[in-house]
Amino acid sequence: MAQKMTDEEWRAFVSDGTRTGKLSTVRADGSPHVAPIWFLLEGDDLVFNTGKDTVKGRNLARDGRIALCVDDDRPPFDFVVLQGRARISEDLGELRHWAARIAARYMGEERAEEFGARNGVPGELLVRVTVDKVLAQKSVAD
């Protein structure tokens, strides 16, 4: 039987290894758009970057509401869904810093600066989302 994760458990779960998040944003017509992302959890904030002209970038500029699902697809199956509202920055210094930190998680420290330089450029957005709702379940199939 599924069990609710504690605050400490869900934070550790979403930060473990290289799990990607499935980000849902709101299209102009109200329908959802879902895309995988790399991200970090910093305190109560999700932090990620995306292109300003991508579907998710345009959606976030218009309507900052998001949901992010992170899951483990192996039995007994765990998942966390986070909701909040995005704040967008185009500050290049901040963007490059966070792009490198995110890259360190997913590509390793040895490639962090390379990805920071690639993704910390004009046309990219730094997105911070304060998490205001959490649904976190572990052992769904038990």
Backbone as CSV, one residue per row, in Angstrom:
resi,resn,N_x,N_y,N_z,CA_x,CA_y,CA_z,C_x,C_y,C_z
1,MET,0.831,-1.178,0.000,0.000,0.000,0.000,0.877,1.243,0.000
2,ALA,0.529,2.203,-0.820,1.296,3.441,-0.942,1.365,4.165,0.401
3,GLN,2.500,4.823,0.598,2.715,5.601,1.812,3.151,7.003,1.433
4,LYS,2.717,7.966,2.214,3.118,9.352,1.986,4.577,9.534,2.398
5,MET,5.367,10.202,1.552,6.750,10.506,1.906,6.777,11.685,2.867
6,THR,7.765,11.670,3.745,8.004,12.823,4.610,8.652,13.933,3.783
7,ASP,8.731,15.121,4.350,9.399,16.239,3.689,10.843,15.874,3.349
8,GLU,11.530,15.295,4.290,12.923,14.891,4.069,13.021,13.837,2.960
9,GLU,12.105,12.876,2.948,12.127,11.807,1.945,11.894,12.344,0.532
10,TRP,10.898,13.204,0.326,10.648,13.660,-1.038,11.774,14.545,-1.541
11,ARG,12.357,15.344,-0.649,13.483,16.188,-1.064,14.677,15.331,-1.495
12,ALA,14.969,14.292,-0.745,16.053,13.377,-1.106,15.732,12.642,-2.400
13,PHE,14.481,12.233,-2.559,14.058,11.496,-3.752,14.252,12.331,-5.020
14,VAL,13.770,13.566,-5.041,13.882,14.370,-6.267,15.312,14.798,-6.549
15,SER,16.154,14.786,-5.525,17.549,15.212,-5.691,18.503,14.052,-5.953
16,ASP,17.989,12.836,-5.937,18.833,11.654,-6.082,19.287,11.450,-7.524
17,GLY,20.580,11.311,-7.706,21.129,10.942,-9.012,20.752,11.898,-10.124
18,THR,20.408,11.312,-11.251,20.113,12.104,-12.454,18.652,11.972,-12.891
19,ARG,17.757,11.805,-11.921,16.335,11.740,-12.279,15.920,13.031,-12.958
20,THR,15.267,12.884,-14.082,14.721,14.063,-14.747,13.328,14.344,-14.217
21,GLY,12.876,15.561,-14.447,11.508,15.927,-14.104,10.695,16.039,-15.373
22,LYS,9.409,15.751,-15.252,8.489,15.959,-16.373,7.706,17.207,-16.025
23,LEU,8.012,18.299,-16.731,7.450,19.613,-16.440,6.191,19.843,-17.246
24,SER,5.129,20.217,-16.559,3.879,20.567,-17.222,3.673,22.068,-17.101
25,THR,3.457,22.712,-18.244,3.131,24.132,-18.294,1.786,24.280,-18.989
26,VAL,1.272,25.507,-18.977,-0.058,25.774,-19.517,0.068,26.499,-20.855
27,ARG,-0.477,25.894,-21.907,-0.491,26.529,-23.229,-1.503,27.678,-23.257
28,ALA,-1.405,28.505,-24.259,-2.302,29.660,-24.395,-3.768,29.239,-24.437
29,ASP,-4.058,28.068,-24.993,-5.452,27.606,-25.066,-5.886,26.870,-23.796
30,GLY,-5.006,26.831,-22.782,-5.332,26.181,-21.516,-4.941,24.718,-21.431
31,SER,-4.523,24.139,-22.545,-4.142,22.733,-22.524,-2.730,22.577,-21.948
32,PRO,-2.406,21.379,-21.453,-1.084,21.166,-20.860,-0.015,20.896,-21.918
33,HIS,1.194,21.256,-21.586,2.375,20.898,-22.373,3.342,20.242,-21.395
34,VAL,3.872,19.070,-21.738,4.786,18.342,-20.861,6.116,18.150,-21.575
35,ALA,7.207,18.394,-20.846,8.549,18.223,-21.404,9.497,17.782,-20.282
36,PRO,10.450,16.909,-20.593,11.436,16.521,-19.582,12.433,17.649,-19.358
37,ILE,12.873,17.791,-18.113,13.872,18.825,-17.799,14.911,18.290,-16.822
38,TRP,16.067,18.960,-16.832,17.065,18.832,-15.787,16.746,19.919,-14.774
39,PHE,16.970,19.662,-13.493,16.626,20.644,-12.472,17.429,20.393,-11.204
40,LEU,17.389,21.366,-10.316,17.920,21.227,-8.963,16.852,21.697,-7.989
41,LEU,16.921,21.195,-6.790,16.094,21.678,-5.697,17.011,22.471,-4.788
42,GLU,16.671,23.737,-4.563,17.439,24.584,-3.656,16.470,25.134,-2.615
43,GLY,16.536,24.586,-1.423,15.581,24.982,-0.393,14.178,24.607,-0.840
44,ASP,13.304,25.600,-0.919,11.929,25.377,-1.368,11.735,25.696,-2.840
45,ASP,12.819,25.928,-3.573,12.737,26.299,-4.986,13.243,25.196,-5.903
46,LEU,12.503,24.980,-6.987,13.007,24.228,-8.131,13.751,25.228,-8.987
47,VAL,14.881,24.836,-9.534,15.653,25.722,-10.404,15.974,24.959,-11.679
48,PHE,15.679,25.582,-12.823,16.022,24.992,-14.116,16.168,26.101,-15.133
49,ASN,16.667,25.749,-16.299,16.751,26.729,-17.370,16.117,26.161,-18.630
50,THR,15.711,27.083,-19.486,15.091,26.692,-20.755,15.249,27.839,-21.736
51,GLY,15.068,27.545,-22.998,15.134,28.578,-24.014,13.918,29.488,-23.962
52,LYS,14.158,30.763,-24.165,13.076,31.761,-24.147,12.034,31.470,-25.224
53,ASP,12.460,30.940,-26.357,11.551,30.715,-27.480,11.033,29.281,-27.574
54,THR,11.283,28.460,-26.558,10.721,27.114,-26.555,9.250,27.198,-26.150
55,VAL,8.526,26.118,-26.363,7.120,26.093,-25.939,7.034,26.363,-24.446
56,LYS,7.848,25.673,-23.650,7.763,25.885,-22.203,8.214,27.284,-21.810
57,GLY,9.209,27.820,-22.473,9.650,29.190,-22.184,8.560,30.210,-22.456
58,ARG,7.888,30.068,-23.586,6.779,30.984,-23.918,5.612,30.790,-22.956
59,ASN,5.315,29.529,-22.640,4.226,29.259,-21.702,4.506,29.888,-20.337
60,LEU,5.716,29.732,-19.837,6.062,30.261,-18.524,6.033,31.779,-18.483
61,ALA,6.411,32.423,-19.571,6.367,33.884,-19.627,4.927,34.394,-19.566
62,ARG,4.018,33.621,-20.106,2.604,34.020,-20.150,1.841,33.597,-18.899
63,ASP,2.117,32.397,-18.408,1.394,31.818,-17.274,2.389,30.965,-16.501
64,GLY,2.779,31.412,-15.332,3.852,30.774,-14.588,3.488,29.501,-13.844
65,ARG,2.253,29.056,-13.931,1.866,27.848,-13.195,2.546,26.608,-13.786
66,ILE,3.089,25.776,-12.878,3.747,24.536,-13.317,3.378,23.387,-12.398
67,ALA,3.561,22.193,-12.924,3.605,20.975,-12.124,4.802,20.187,-12.638
68,LEU,5.520,19.557,-11.725,6.681,18.759,-12.090,6.529,17.390,-11.449
69,CYS,6.644,16.343,-12.261,6.582,14.971,-11.767,7.968,14.343,-11.876
70,VAL,8.410,13.749,-10.777,9.657,12.986,-10.733,9.263,11.604,-10.233
71,ASP,9.693,10.567,-10.948,9.260,9.230,-10.547,10.374,8.220,-10.659
72,ASP,10.155,7.096,-9.997,11.013,5.923,-10.123,10.142,4.865,-10.784
73,ASP,10.517,4.453,-11.974,9.683,3.529,-12.747,9.961,2.058,-12.432
74,ARG,10.658,1.804,-11.334,10.938,0.431,-10.913,10.100,0.096,-9.685
75,PRO,9.625,-1.142,-9.615,8.842,-1.533,-8.435,9.649,-1.289,-7.159
76,PRO,9.023,-0.843,-6.107,7.573,-0.735,-5.895,6.978,0.605,-6.344
77,PHE,7.704,1.410,-7.110,7.236,2.656,-7.718,6.996,3.762,-6.688
78,ASP,7.756,4.841,-6.872,7.630,6.042,-6.046,7.459,7.223,-6.988
79,PHE,6.817,8.276,-6.508,6.714,9.487,-7.314,6.495,10.706,-6.441
80,VAL,6.884,11.852,-6.993,6.659,13.144,-6.353,6.132,14.088,-7.418
81,VAL,5.067,14.814,-7.099,4.547,15.866,-7.964,4.630,17.173,-7.177
82,LEU,5.317,18.150,-7.768,5.486,19.461,-7.153,4.728,20.487,-7.975
83,GLN,4.089,21.436,-7.310,3.386,22.504,-8.007,3.851,23.852,-7.480
84,GLY,3.777,24.846,-8.331,4.147,26.196,-7.928,4.012,27.155,-9.093
85,ARG,4.566,28.345,-8.888,4.504,29.401,-9.894,5.932,29.862,-10.208
86,ALA,6.245,29.922,-11.480,7.598,30.244,-11.935,7.882,31.745,-11.888
87,ARG,9.145,32.040,-11.567,9.705,33.387,-11.704,10.854,33.257,-12.696
88,ILE,10.932,34.176,-13.634,11.898,34.076,-14.729,12.935,35.181,-14.620
89,SER,14.193,34.823,-14.882,15.276,35.794,-14.925,16.093,35.579,-16.193
90,GLU,16.597,36.672,-16.738,17.513,36.592,-17.878,18.895,37.106,-17.504
91,ASP,19.171,37.255,-16.198,20.470,37.698,-15.721,21.522,36.670,-16.120
92,LEU,22.444,37.066,-16.983,23.398,36.108,-17.552,24.348,35.495,-16.520
93,GLY,24.773,36.283,-15.549,25.664,35.734,-14.530,24.969,34.660,-13.707
94,GLU,23.756,34.952,-13.284,22.970,33.993,-12.512,22.624,32.770,-13.365
95,LEU,22.242,33.017,-14.606,21.885,31.934,-15.520,23.063,30.989,-15.745
96,ARG,24.224,31.549,-16.008,25.399,30.707,-16.258,25.774,29.900,-15.010
97,HIS,25.714,30.546,-13.839,26.011,29.869,-12.583,25.105,28.656,-12.400
98,TRP,23.798,28.856,-12.549,22.849,27.768,-12.324,22.906,26.722,-13.426
99,ALA,23.133,27.152,-14.654,23.259,26.187,-15.749,24.430,25.239,-15.487
100,ALA,25.527,25.771,-14.952,26.689,24.932,-14.624,26.380,24.002,-13.447
101,ARG,25.690,24.496,-12.437,25.341,23.638,-11.292,24.407,22.511,-11.706
102,ILE,23.429,22.839,-12.542,22.498,21.815,-13.026,23.256,20.786,-13.867
103,ALA,24.137,21.268,-14.736,24.921,20.367,-15.576,25.812,19.458,-14.746
104,ALA,26.328,19.959,-13.626,27.170,19.128,-12.768,26.387,17.912,-12.271
105,ARG,25.101,18.106,-11.972,24.277,16.982,-11.516,24.103,15.940,-12.613
106,TYR,23.817,16.398,-13.821,23.435,15.471,-14.893,24.604,15.009,-15.768
107,MET,25.628,15.839,-15.910,26.739,15.497,-16.806,28.059,15.282,-16.070
108,GLY,28.090,15.598,-14.771,29.309,15.458,-13.987,30.061,16.771,-13.892
109,GLU,30.825,16.894,-12.822,31.589,18.125,-12.568,32.526,18.473,-13.729
110,GLU,33.095,17.435,-14.362,34.080,17.694,-15.429,33.476,18.380,-16.650
111,ARG,32.157,18.329,-16.816,31.521,18.986,-17.973,30.626,20.152,-17.564
112,ALA,30.590,20.463,-16.283,29.672,21.499,-15.780,29.914,22.856,-16.429
113,GLU,31.147,23.289,-16.481,31.441,24.611,-17.052,31.129,24.672,-18.543
114,GLU,31.378,23.586,-19.249,31.049,23.506,-20.678,29.553,23.756,-20.897
115,PHE,28.719,23.066,-20.124,27.270,23.231,-20.263,26.806,24.578,-19.722
116,GLY,27.472,25.069,-18.673,27.149,26.405,-18.166,27.383,27.461,-19.226
117,ALA,28.489,27.338,-19.967,28.782,28.286,-21.039,27.804,28.134,-22.200
118,ARG,27.410,26.910,-22.488,26.473,26.659,-23.585,25.071,27.149,-23.269
119,ASN,24.626,26.947,-22.015,23.252,27.260,-21.640,23.090,28.587,-20.907
120,GLY,24.168,29.244,-20.556,24.088,30.531,-19.853,24.291,31.695,-20.792
121,VAL,23.483,31.766,-21.808,23.654,32.754,-22.881,22.349,33.515,-23.135
122,PRO,22.439,34.654,-23.843,21.209,35.360,-24.199,20.258,34.423,-24.962
123,GLY,18.973,34.553,-24.642,17.978,33.687,-25.254,17.573,32.537,-24.351
124,GLU,18.322,32.337,-23.266,17.977,31.327,-22.268,17.344,32.012,-21.055
125,LEU,16.553,31.256,-20.332,15.883,31.764,-19.136,16.290,30.929,-17.931
126,LEU,16.481,31.593,-16.798,16.620,30.902,-15.528,15.240,30.922,-14.887
127,VAL,14.765,29.752,-14.500,13.427,29.624,-13.937,13.544,29.125,-12.505
128,ARG,12.889,29.849,-11.591,12.792,29.440,-10.190,11.321,29.268,-9.872
129,VAL,11.005,28.176,-9.222,9.625,27.890,-8.837,9.608,27.592,-7.340
130,THR,8.908,28.427,-6.585,8.720,28.114,-5.177,7.639,27.046,-5.079
131,VAL,8.008,25.929,-4.481,7.088,24.802,-4.360,6.028,25.152,-3.322
132,ASP,4.758,25.117,-3.754,3.696,25.419,-2.804,2.747,24.247,-2.575
133,LYS,2.927,23.165,-3.331,2.117,21.965,-3.100,2.951,20.743,-3.476
134,VAL,2.876,19.713,-2.643,3.649,18.487,-2.853,2.730,17.285,-2.682
135,LEU,2.798,16.379,-3.644,2.177,15.060,-3.525,3.318,14.068,-3.686
136,ALA,3.631,13.315,-2.630,4.786,12.423,-2.656,4.391,11.071,-2.070
137,GLN,4.478,10.039,-2.902,4.073,8.692,-2.499,5.224,7.716,-2.747
138,LYS,5.390,6.789,-1.810,6.389,5.737,-1.989,5.708,4.379,-1.902
139,SER,6.359,3.407,-2.517,5.866,2.023,-2.479,4.428,1.908,-2.963
140,VAL,4.155,2.485,-4.113,2.806,2.524,-4.660,2.275,1.104,-4.924
141,ALA,3.151,0.187,-5.323,2.699,-1.165,-5.686,2.722,-2.160,-4.526
142,ASP,3.153,-1.720,-3.365,3.187,-2.639,-2.201,1.802,-2.853,-1.643
